[in-house]
Amino acid sequence: MIEGTLRKLDRANRTAVVETSDGKEVAVHFDAGSYIAIPDPATMGNMTGSLDDLKEGYWIQADFVEKEGSCHCTSVTCLS
C-alpha cells in the first residue's frame, strides 16, 4: 500500500504517478477491475467511482501488486 498525492493522471493509458509524503514518486497502472472509492459530498464518506472521477491533487491510499515489472493498482481510496 502507498499513500500520497495523485500527481499525474493519464486516463487514456490507465496510469498515474503518486507522490508519497517523503517525496518519492510511484507509477501505478489501473487494471480494468480496479476498485476506486471517491469522496461522497452528501455523506462526507466515500462512494464507488471510476477512473474518470479521480482528480490530480487528491490524497489517496492505493493498494497494488507487482505484475509484469510494474505496479498494478487493485484499489484506490480518495482521502481528500
N, C-alpha and C positions, 0 to 999 in steps of 0.2 A: 504494500500500500504506500502511496505517496500523498502528500498534502501540499498544496501550493496554489499559486495564481495561474490561471489559464492565460498564457501569453499570446500564443499564436494558434489559430484555429483554421484548418483547411478542410471545409466540409466536402469539397469535391473528391479529395483523396482520403477522407475519413481519418485525418491525423491532427495532432495537437502537440504543443510544447507546454509543459507545466514547469514553472519556476518555483522551486522549494524555498523555504524560509532561509536556508543557508546559501542561496544564490545559484544552486545547481539547476540546470535545465534538463528535463527528461522528455524525450519524444515518445508519444504513445500513438497507437493505431486503434481505431474503434471498429470492432467486428460488427457484423450486421445484428447480432443478438446482444450487443452491449446494453446493460440496464443504465438508464440515465434518469436521475432524480433532480428536479429543478425547484426553485422556490415557488410556493403557492401563496400569493398575497392574501387570499381570503382567510387562510388558517394560520399563516406565519410558519407553516411547516414545509414539507416537500410533497411534490406530486410527480407522477411518471411523465417524463418528457421525451424528447428526441434530440438528435444531434443538432437539428435546426434551432432548438431552444437554448443551446449553450451560447454564452457570450464571452468574448475576451474580457479579462478583468475579474471574472468570477473566482472566488476562493473555493477550491474543490478538494475532495478526497477521491482518489482513484485507486481501484483495485485492478491489478493486471497480472498477466502471466507472460513469461518469456517464451516466444514461439517464433521459429524461423529467423532467429537473430535479432528480433525486435520485441518491444513491449506491446502486448495486445491487451487493451483495456476491457475488463469484464463488467465493471460498474463504475459509475461516477455519481457522486452526490455533491450538489452545489451547497456550500455552507454560507454563501453571501450572494 
